[in-house]
Amino acid sequence: DDIMQRDEYDDPAADPSEDDSADNLDSWRWFNAAQWMSGAGICSWRGVSCHPRRTHAVRGSAGGDKGNTTQKYTIDLDYDGDGDGMVSRLILEENNVNGEVPDEVYTVLNGLVVLDLHGNDLTGTLSPHLGRLRELQVLDLGDNFLNGTLPPLAFATLDNMISLDLGENDLSGTVPGSALGELFDSLEELSLFDNELTGSVPQDLGRLSRLTSLYLDSNDLTGSIPSLLGGLNHLLDLRLRDNRLSGQLPPELSALGKLELMYLDTNELTGPIPSELGNLGMKLEELHLYDNALHGTLPSALATLTNMRHLYLDSNDLTGTLPPQCAKRWTSLIHLFLDRNRMHGLIPSEVGGMMALELFKWGNNDLFGAIPEEVGMLTKLRELGLENNGFEGTVTEKLGNLIHLEKLLLHGNGLSGTMPTSVCRLVDDEGVLIDLTASCLPSEYQDEGGDALAQTFDCDCCTKCY
């Protein structure tokens, strides 16, 4: 771990290894410690930016993508001189910084606007002195090893905060909703995901009227989803997945007219899927509700979600079939997961309209009838899972049109006849189909009781017979 990019120091006098005071920072463990503890002014140290001692109003915007470990923000600060002006930004993300954050960061650097120490090896607790950084707009201490609770009094005074990221740590205790709710006039992004937080999702978070991203996923939160979250009119991204949330989906969430991503999967949610969610309209791109205990049928009102690209409803207790109105209008859908439910009925012929589909999983349900030839119109499919249902009849040769198909699972049904030659060609003629299954065991196969099992389906090209 003792890594140091010494070739970045053109001037030996600027190398912290030449200064005894560098030992206090253990700076040679940092990936880049250019100018730190050297004779140069602090405003020239790597990761430090300053503005003149006479402060001025600073506003900016902050945003981010949870999939990106580095926050993106723009702050209107142009002064980067090499003197000792007031420090405005301290940015040492992913720099192998370890130990605890010194209290002096909070008590001395009172003009700090951006503090970004994301992706290091920081330990210890969050200092209550954090609240003294009254000018702070961006705080990113995510992806470290911080522990302890969130100090409510510290957050209540950060009324200029735009982006707060404490995700991917070991923080515990409850979410200080009352204190965070006081940031209603500034906070746009709140990220507390992948910690050990307990308690409920605070109602007070519904006061954060500027919020665009709310990440509370991968904690141990319980209770119901507050209906007041439906008042977050600017929310684009809502992630409450991988907790122990219970109760029904509040229909008030349908008021989130700008929402693009909703991740509520891997909880203990019950009840039906509210038809009101269809009011989310053309903005919603991803809806994750899998691995809950939702029941009832899939509302036909969801047909209005015409811009949706990813829909995951698997591992619930849903019944009924796919509404034809939805199949007809979900022309942008790329992933549709309906497997491991109790859905029953026929596959609607309108399914052929979902021509952008690449992954279509509808196995382990109670579907019946024939597999419609319209499925062969889904020419972008890479995976089609219809296993363990009650399908009967022959396999349509139209499935041979699925030239990009890599996986076709048909076992556990009552299919008869022979696998069409057009499908076998996808396996034999340098096709990409590498996983083709069916209930095609030979008639001489004996079950555990010694009785011969009847073979009703023949498939010489299947990669596995059940």
Secondary structure, 3 states (H helix, E strand, C coil): CCCCCHHHCCCHHHCHHHCHHHHHHCHHHCCCCCCCCCCCCHHHCCCEEEECCCCCCCCEEEECCCCCCCCEEEECCCCCCCCCCEEEEEECCCCCCEECCCHHHHHCCCCCCEEECCCCEECCECCHHHHHCCCCCEEECCCCCCEECCCHHHHHCCCCCCEEECCCCEEEEECCHHHHHCCCCCCCEEECCCCEEECECCHHHHHCCCCCEEECCCCCCEECCCHHHHHCCCCCEEECCCCEEEEECCHHHHHCCCCCEEECCCCEEEECCCHHHHHHCCCCCEEECCCCEEEEECCHHHHHCCCCCEEECCCCEEECCCCHHHHHHCCCCCEEECCCCCCEECCCHHHHHCCCCCEEECCCCEEEECCCHHHHHCCCCCEEECCCCEEEECCCHHHHHCCCCCEEECCCCEECEECCHHHHHHHHCCCCCCEEEECCCCCCCECCCCCECCCCEECCCCCEEC
